[in-house]
Amino acid sequence: MFLQVWDKVKNIKNMGFAKGIKNIFHKKQRKSLGLFVHEDRLAVSLVEMDENGEVDLKLLGSHEIPAGEADWLVKTVSYILAQHGEDIAVFAGTMDGAVIEKSFPQLKPKELKKACQLEVESWQLEGKYKFQYHNTGAAVKIGVLTEGQYQQLLDYWQDVPVQGFVQIGAEEAREIDRIDEDIEYEEKAPCFEEKIALCIAQYGLFRKCIYHPVIPDFLVKWNWWRCSVAVVCVDLLLAASVMGMLGMEAHAMDKELAGEQHQLQLLQDVNIAQRELSDTIAIVERKESKMGNVANQEQRKLGSIMPSLSEAMNNGVWLTGFSVDRDRNVVLQGKALDNSSLTRMINIINKDNPVFGRTELSLNADMDRDGTISFRVHGRL
């Protein structure tokens, strides 16, 4: 199957694109079964066309239709189809209706179709009718089945899977009957009904006849399996293309999203850094505020000591040194006239500023030669 399709694909170049595609997907009818009923006798003919276009006769015969067996026709046709495989087109022949041959020289196909329509209308047949024509040069065969005749055929063959009806005129039937009159057959020569069935099978195979379809031709002329495979392949190709495009768009969107996420992360990092800087500045400001408060408190304490020291110096005590270190340790150095003057000095200082009262007093005092006392007092602010 694959090699056959591949050969058809390679022939596209030689046949042209449109014809080449049609050759791949167009279904060439290989088997055709012709059925003809005449005077309660069923004639059947099965022909098969090989790859080279040669037609081979597979079955030819006729049978009396038993009376009273309503389903005999259906069973017989079903048996033939079962014996000779699937994919067989079935055509039933009829000699009903009217068939004429006309000549319409120098007409284009559309004009020819209109001329046939006017010809049929001139017959003034009642009811609806169907017609087809076969153009052999300027000669055209026109066949007409009234709506009633067509409906009778549908009713008679309703249980048989016929693809269409082949209409044969009386003159054409006489010509078919005279075919091979002088040929000597090895077996019994075919009867009139069998010759008609053989022509119906061949006509149906090539559509060179007046043909009234029951099933639309487009449903049987195309290889739907190949068409389905082609549709699936095209769908897969389109799906792959769409998925590829979506994948490319998704990749581009991912890159764009990654860039935006990176920018967002940078902004978040900047915001975090700004918050941390603001927190650090606030901490530093609070520390500076606290340090300023402490310094102000120390200055206030130290400033409050100075008036007390000035007052104490006027009572027999004078300072020779005064210092305050980083740990707020205060050292007073000086001389006093006597111990009572020294004690009075400390009391004066602690009266408003209890500098030494909250810490253990460290006093170093020495008696000088002149009777004064050199002292060194340690305290803490």
C-alpha positions as CSV (number, residue, x, y, z in Angstrom):
1,M,0.0,0.0,0.0
2,F,2.8,2.4,0.9
3,L,4.7,1.7,-2.3
4,Q,1.6,2.2,-4.4
5,V,1.0,5.6,-2.8
6,W,4.7,6.5,-3.2
7,D,4.5,5.7,-6.9
8,K,1.5,8.0,-7.2
9,V,3.4,10.7,-5.4
10,K,6.3,10.4,-7.7
11,N,4.0,10.7,-10.7
12,I,2.7,14.1,-9.6
13,K,5.5,15.9,-11.4
14,N,4.7,14.1,-14.7
15,M,0.9,14.5,-14.3
16,G,0.7,18.0,-13.0
17,F,-0.1,18.9,-9.4
18,A,-3.9,18.9,-9.6
19,K,-4.1,15.6,-11.5
20,G,-1.4,14.1,-9.4
21,I,-3.2,14.9,-6.1
22,K,-6.4,13.5,-7.7
23,N,-4.6,10.4,-8.7
24,I,-3.5,9.8,-5.1
25,F,-6.9,10.3,-3.4
26,H,-9.3,9.5,-6.2
27,K,-10.7,6.0,-5.9
28,K,-10.5,4.1,-9.1
29,Q,-13.4,1.6,-9.1
30,R,-11.9,-1.9,-9.3
31,K,-14.9,-4.1,-9.2
32,S,-18.4,-3.5,-10.6
33,L,-21.4,-5.8,-10.2
34,G,-24.2,-5.3,-12.8
35,L,-27.8,-6.5,-12.0
36,F,-30.6,-6.7,-14.5
37,V,-34.1,-8.2,-13.8
38,H,-36.2,-9.0,-16.9
39,E,-39.3,-11.2,-16.9
40,D,-38.7,-12.7,-13.4
41,R,-35.1,-13.5,-14.2
42,L,-32.0,-12.0,-12.5
43,A,-28.9,-11.6,-14.6
44,V,-25.6,-10.8,-12.8
45,S,-22.2,-9.8,-14.1
46,L,-19.0,-9.0,-12.1
47,V,-16.1,-7.3,-13.8
48,E,-12.8,-6.3,-12.4
49,M,-10.2,-3.7,-13.6
50,D,-6.6,-4.4,-12.9
51,E,-3.8,-1.8,-12.4
52,N,-3.2,-1.6,-16.2
53,G,-6.8,-0.7,-16.9
54,E,-7.7,-4.1,-18.4
55,V,-11.1,-5.4,-17.6
56,D,-11.6,-9.0,-16.6
57,L,-14.9,-10.9,-16.4
58,K,-15.2,-12.6,-13.0
59,L,-18.8,-13.7,-13.0
60,L,-21.7,-14.0,-15.6
61,G,-24.9,-15.8,-15.1
62,S,-28.7,-15.6,-14.7
63,H,-31.2,-17.2,-12.3
64,E,-34.9,-17.6,-12.2
65,I,-36.4,-15.6,-9.3
66,P,-38.4,-18.0,-7.2
67,A,-42.0,-17.0,-6.6
68,G,-43.0,-16.3,-3.0
69,E,-39.4,-15.7,-1.8
70,A,-39.4,-12.0,-1.1
71,D,-35.8,-11.9,0.3
72,W,-34.3,-14.1,-2.4
73,L,-32.9,-11.2,-4.3
74,V,-31.2,-9.7,-1.2
75,K,-29.7,-13.1,-0.2
76,T,-28.4,-13.7,-3.7
77,V,-26.7,-10.3,-4.0
78,S,-25.3,-10.6,-0.5
79,Y,-23.8,-14.0,-1.2
80,I,-22.1,-12.7,-4.4
81,L,-20.6,-9.8,-2.5
82,A,-19.4,-12.1,0.3
83,Q,-17.8,-14.5,-2.2
84,H,-15.9,-11.8,-4.2
85,G,-14.7,-9.5,-1.4
86,E,-15.4,-5.9,-0.4
87,D,-15.3,-2.6,-2.3
88,I,-17.6,-3.7,-5.1
89,A,-19.9,-1.1,-6.7
90,V,-23.4,-2.4,-7.4
91,F,-25.4,-1.1,-10.3
92,A,-28.9,-2.1,-11.3
93,G,-30.1,-1.7,-14.9
94,T,-33.4,-0.5,-16.1
95,M,-35.1,-0.2,-19.5
96,D,-37.8,2.1,-18.2
97,G,-38.2,5.7,-19.1
98,A,-37.2,7.3,-22.4
99,V,-33.8,7.5,-24.0
100,I,-33.0,9.4,-27.2
101,E,-29.9,10.5,-29.0
102,K,-29.6,14.1,-30.2
103,S,-26.9,16.1,-32.0
104,F,-26.0,19.6,-30.7
105,P,-23.0,20.6,-32.8
106,Q,-20.7,23.5,-31.8
107,L,-22.0,23.9,-28.3
108,K,-20.0,24.5,-25.2
109,P,-20.6,22.2,-22.2
110,K,-22.8,24.7,-20.4
111,E,-24.8,25.4,-23.5
112,L,-25.1,21.7,-24.1
113,K,-26.5,21.1,-20.7
114,K,-29.1,23.9,-21.2
115,A,-30.0,22.4,-24.6
116,C,-30.6,19.0,-23.0
117,Q,-32.8,20.6,-20.4
118,L,-34.9,22.3,-23.1
119,E,-35.2,19.1,-25.0
120,V,-36.5,17.2,-22.0
121,E,-38.9,19.9,-21.2
122,S,-40.3,19.7,-24.8
123,W,-41.3,16.1,-24.1
124,Q,-43.9,17.5,-21.6
125,L,-43.6,14.7,-19.2
126,E,-45.7,15.0,-16.0
127,G,-44.1,15.1,-12.6
128,K,-40.5,15.4,-11.7
129,Y,-37.8,13.7,-13.7
130,K,-34.0,13.2,-13.7
131,F,-31.7,13.1,-16.6
132,Q,-28.1,12.7,-17.5
133,Y,-26.3,12.9,-20.8
134,H,-23.3,11.3,-22.3
135,N,-21.5,13.3,-24.9
136,T,-19.8,11.4,-27.7
137,G,-18.7,14.2,-29.9
138,A,-21.7,16.1,-31.0
139,A,-24.1,13.3,-30.2
140,V,-25.8,13.3,-26.8
141,K,-27.9,10.6,-25.2
142,I,-30.6,11.9,-23.0
143,G,-32.4,9.7,-20.6
144,V,-35.4,10.6,-18.5
145,L,-36.9,8.8,-15.5
146,T,-40.1,10.3,-14.1
147,E,-40.3,10.7,-10.4
148,G,-42.6,7.7,-10.2
149,Q,-40.3,5.4,-12.2
150,Y,-37.3,6.4,-10.1
151,Q,-39.3,5.8,-6.9
152,Q,-40.3,2.3,-8.1
153,L,-36.7,1.5,-8.7
154,L,-35.8,2.7,-5.2
155,D,-38.6,0.5,-3.7
156,Y,-37.6,-2.6,-5.7
157,W,-33.9,-2.4,-4.8
158,Q,-34.3,-0.8,-1.4
159,D,-32.6,-3.7,0.5
160,V,-29.8,-4.1,-2.0
161,P,-26.8,-1.7,-1.7
162,V,-27.0,-0.3,-5.2
163,Q,-24.9,2.7,-6.0
164,G,-27.1,3.8,-8.9
165,F,-29.3,2.9,-11.9
166,V,-28.0,2.5,-15.4
167,Q,-30.7,3.4,-17.9
168,I,-30.7,1.6,-21.2
169,G,-32.9,2.5,-24.1
170,A,-34.6,0.0,-26.4
171,E,-32.4,0.7,-29.4
172,E,-29.3,0.4,-27.3
173,A,-30.6,-2.9,-25.9
174,R,-31.0,-4.4,-29.4
175,E,-27.4,-3.4,-30.2
176,I,-26.2,-5.1,-27.0
177,D,-28.1,-8.2,-27.9
178,R,-26.3,-8.4,-31.3
179,I,-22.9,-8.2,-29.7
180,D,-20.7,-11.3,-30.6
181,E,-23.5,-13.0,-32.4
182,D,-21.1,-14.9,-34.6
183,I,-18.7,-15.9,-31.8
184,E,-18.6,-19.5,-30.9
185,Y,-18.4,-19.9,-27.1
186,E,-16.7,-22.8,-25.4
187,E,-19.7,-22.9,-23.1
188,K,-23.3,-21.8,-23.5
189,A,-23.5,-18.3,-25.1
190,P,-24.8,-15.6,-22.8
191,C,-28.4,-14.9,-23.0
192,F,-29.9,-11.4,-23.6
193,E,-30.3,-10.6,-19.9
194,E,-26.6,-11.6,-19.2
195,K,-25.4,-9.4,-22.1
196,I,-27.3,-6.5,-20.6
197,A,-25.9,-7.3,-17.1
198,L,-22.4,-7.3,-18.5
199,C,-22.9,-4.0,-20.2
200,I,-24.4,-2.5,-17.0
201,A,-21.3,-3.7,-15.0
202,Q,-18.9,-2.1,-17.6
203,Y,-21.0,1.0,-17.9
204,G,-21.0,1.4,-14.1
205,L,-17.2,0.8,-14.0
206,F,-16.5,3.7,-16.4
207,R,-19.7,5.8,-16.0
208,K,-20.1,5.8,-19.8
209,C,-23.8,5.6,-19.6
210,I,-27.0,7.3,-18.6
211,Y,-26.5,7.0,-14.9
212,H,-28.9,7.9,-12.1
213,P,-27.0,7.9,-8.8
214,V,-28.6,6.7,-5.6
215,I,-25.4,7.4,-3.6
216,P,-23.6,10.7,-4.5
217,D,-20.6,10.0,-6.5
218,F,-18.2,12.0,-4.3
219,L,-18.9,9.5,-1.5
220,V,-17.6,6.6,-3.6
221,K,-15.1,8.1,-6.0
222,W,-12.6,9.1,-3.3
223,N,-10.4,6.9,-1.3
224,W,-11.6,8.1,2.1
225,W,-9.0,6.1,4.0
226,R,-6.2,7.9,2.3
227,C,-8.1,11.2,2.6
228,S,-8.5,10.5,6.3
229,V,-4.8,9.8,6.7
230,A,-4.0,13.0,4.8
231,V,-6.3,15.0,7.0
232,V,-4.8,13.5,10.1
233,C,-1.3,14.3,8.8
234,V,-2.3,17.9,8.0
235,D,-3.9,18.2,11.4
236,L,-0.8,16.9,13.1
237,L,1.4,19.2,11.0
238,L,-0.8,22.2,11.9
239,A,-0.9,21.2,15.5
240,A,2.9,20.8,15.5
241,S,3.2,24.3,13.9
242,V,0.8,25.8,16.4
243,M,2.6,24.1,19.3
244,G,5.9,25.3,18.0
245,M,4.6,28.9,17.7
246,L,3.1,28.7,21.1
247,G,6.3,27.3,22.5
248,M,8.3,30.1,20.9
249,E,5.9,32.7,22.3
250,A,6.0,31.0,25.7
251,H,9.8,31.0,25.6
252,A,9.8,34.7,24.7
253,M,7.3,35.4,27.5
254,D,9.4,33.4,29.9
255,K,12.4,35.5,29.1
256,E,10.4,38.7,29.4
257,L,8.9,37.5,32.6
258,A,12.4,36.6,33.9
259,G,13.7,40.0,33.1
260,E,10.7,41.7,34.8
261,Q,11.2,39.4,37.8
262,H,14.9,40.4,37.9
263,Q,13.9,44.1,37.8
264,L,11.3,43.6,40.4
265,Q,13.9,41.8,42.6
266,L,16.3,44.7,42.1
267,L,13.5,47.1,43.2
268,Q,12.8,45.0,46.2
269,D,16.5,44.9,47.1
270,V,16.6,48.7,46.8
271,N,13.5,49.1,48.9
272,I,15.0,46.7,51.5
273,A,18.3,48.7,51.4
274,Q,16.3,51.9,51.8
275,R,14.4,50.6,54.7
276,E,17.6,49.3,56.4
277,L,19.2,52.6,55.8
278,S,16.2,54.4,57.2
279,D,16.3,52.1,60.2
280,T,20.0,52.7,60.7
281,I,19.5,56.4,60.4
282,A,16.7,56.3,62.9
283,I,18.9,54.2,65.3
284,V,21.8,56.6,64.9
285,E,19.5,59.5,65.5
286,R,18.1,57.9,68.6
287,K,21.6,57.1,69.8
288,E,22.8,60.6,69.1
289,S,19.7,62.0,70.8
290,K,20.4,59.8,73.8
291,M,24.0,60.7,73.8
292,G,23.1,64.4,73.5
293,N,20.7,64.0,76.4
294,V,23.4,62.3,78.5
295,A,25.9,65.0,77.6
296,N,23.4,67.7,78.4
297,Q,22.6,66.0,81.7
298,E,26.4,65.8,82.5
299,Q,26.9,69.4,81.5
300,R,24.0,70.4,83.7
301,K,25.4,68.4,86.6
302,L,28.8,69.8,86.1
303,G,27.4,73.3,85.7
304,S,25.5,72.9,88.9
305,I,28.7,71.9,90.7
306,M,30.6,75.0,89.8
307,P,28.5,77.5,91.9
308,S,28.7,75.2,94.8
309,L,32.5,75.0,94.4
310,S,32.7,78.8,94.3
311,E,30.7,79.1,97.5
312,A,32.8,76.4,99.2
313,M,36.0,78.2,98.2
314,N,35.1,81.2,100.2
315,N,35.2,79.2,103.5
316,G,38.8,78.3,104.0
317,V,39.2,76.0,101.0
318,W,40.8,76.7,97.7
319,L,41.2,74.3,94.7
320,T,44.4,73.6,92.9
321,G,43.0,71.0,90.4
322,F,39.6,69.9,89.0
323,S,39.1,67.1,86.4
324,V,36.3,64.9,85.0
325,D,37.3,61.8,83.0
326,R,35.2,59.7,80.4
327,D,33.8,57.5,83.1
328,R,32.4,60.6,84.9
329,N,34.9,60.3,87.7
330,V,35.4,63.7,89.4
331,V,38.7,64.6,91.1
332,L,39.1,67.7,93.3
333,Q,42.5,68.8,94.4
334,G,43.2,71.7,96.7
335,K,44.1,72.9,100.2
336,A,42.0,73.6,103.3
337,L,42.9,75.6,106.4
338,D,41.6,72.7,108.6
339,N,39.5,69.6,108.6
340,S,36.3,71.5,109.4
341,S,36.8,73.7,106.4
342,L,37.2,70.6,104.2
343,T,34.1,68.9,105.6
344,R,32.1,72.1,105.2
345,M,33.1,72.2,101.5
346,I,31.8,68.7,100.8
347,N,28.6,69.5,102.6
348,I,28.1,72.6,100.5
349,I,28.7,70.8,97.3
350,N,26.3,67.9,98.2
351,K,23.6,70.3,99.4
352,D,22.4,71.0,95.9
353,N,24.4,68.5,93.9
354,P,24.9,65.2,95.8
355,V,28.0,64.3,93.7
356,F,29.8,62.5,96.4
357,G,27.0,61.4,98.5
358,R,25.9,58.5,96.3
359,T,29.5,57.0,96.0
360,E,32.1,56.0,98.5
361,L,34.2,59.0,99.4
362,S,37.8,58.7,98.8
363,L,39.8,61.4,100.5
364,N,43.5,61.8,100.7
365,A,44.8,64.5,103.0
366,D,48.2,65.5,104.2
367,M,49.3,68.1,106.7
368,D,51.7,70.6,105.2
369,R,54.4,72.4,107.1
370,D,52.5,75.6,107.1
371,G,49.6,73.9,108.9
372,T,47.3,73.7,105.9
373,I,45.8,70.4,104.6
374,S,46.4,69.2,101.0
375,F,43.5,67.1,99.9
376,R,42.5,65.0,97.0
377,V,38.7,64.0,96.8
378,H,37.4,61.4,94.4
379,G,33.7,61.2,93.4
380,R,31.4,60.3,90.5
381,L,28.8,62.2,88.7
